Amino acid sequence: MAGFDEPVQTWRDIPGWFQWRSGQEEAVEHFGSGDRFVEVGCYLGRSLCSLAEVARDHALDVAIIGVDTARGSGPEGRGGTDAHGPAVAHGGGTLAGLLHRNVLACGFADRIQLLLSDSVAAAALFADESLAWVHLDARHDYDSVRADIAAWLPKVRPGGWLSGDDYDEWQWPGVVQAVADSLDGADAWSKGQWRWLKPADR
Ligand SMILES: C[S@@+](CC[C@H](N)C(=O)[O-])C[C@H]1O[C@@H](n2cnc3c(N)ncnc32)[C@H](O)[C@@H]1O
């Protein structure tokens, strides 16, 4: 389990696959203090801590909520890789300890709230149209992404964003197909992301 116990000071020290920093920077320019952001699928907190850093550096007082089962996604993708398995095994069946440790180590104990939950169950805890931005990065198979979109779409407020990672036809065809079948007008965004804008007036 080499690497998981290395010291962490910033999100850059945290293992992960995060590449939508430009999207986070756009979000803190676009939204205002008092808004609420949710990231679904946090792994060890790399993208989540980057988001908190971007918000802090922009003096934006937003709620940042990270949702994760902390049990990993299991085998997935073309190679059937269990990418989170080692981190889950490191924690005796959960990566929650590492995720929370990393949030604390980055100095974001009071900026990030962690919700250990399945994505769809977590969505049910939020009022409809109460969230400015929901970013999906949990399991990447078709049915999971469809379920995540269906669960979180009503929670996004008018003028808000629903987006997700791994918008890649070759590597993650289920993501691309689920977005196409669920959302009219979703587009490629940032680096390898998709985004759908909820109309501001209806
Ligand atoms: C690709 S990783 C997230 C990576 C992270 N966003 C980053 O860039 O550093 C996917 C995460 O989704 C979580 N996950 C998988 N299925 C889930 C579900 N149904 N509900 C909540 N989290 C889930 C896994 O535990 C894993 O930590």
The ligand as an ORCA input file, in Angstrom:
! r2SCAN-3c Opt
* xyz 0 1
  C     -13.002      7.819     -9.872
  S     -13.081      7.823     -8.125
  C     -13.233      9.525     -7.730
  C     -11.964     10.295     -8.007
  C     -11.925     11.699     -7.465
  N     -13.037     12.503     -7.940
  C     -10.629     12.358     -7.873
  O     -10.580     12.872     -9.003
  O      -9.688     12.358     -7.092
  C     -14.674      7.146     -7.865
  C     -15.155      7.100     -6.419
  O     -16.561      6.853     -6.457
  C     -16.926      6.100     -5.333
  N     -18.205      5.435     -5.645
  C     -18.434      4.397     -6.466
  N     -19.727      4.099     -6.529
  C     -20.360      4.994     -5.723
  C     -21.720      5.218     -5.378
  N     -22.713      4.465     -5.869
  N     -22.009      6.224     -4.528
  C     -21.013      7.005     -4.015
  N     -19.695      6.839     -4.312
  C     -19.385      5.850     -5.157
  C     -15.787      5.168     -5.091
  O     -15.742      4.751     -3.736
  C     -14.573      6.017     -5.519
  O     -13.962      6.609     -4.395
*
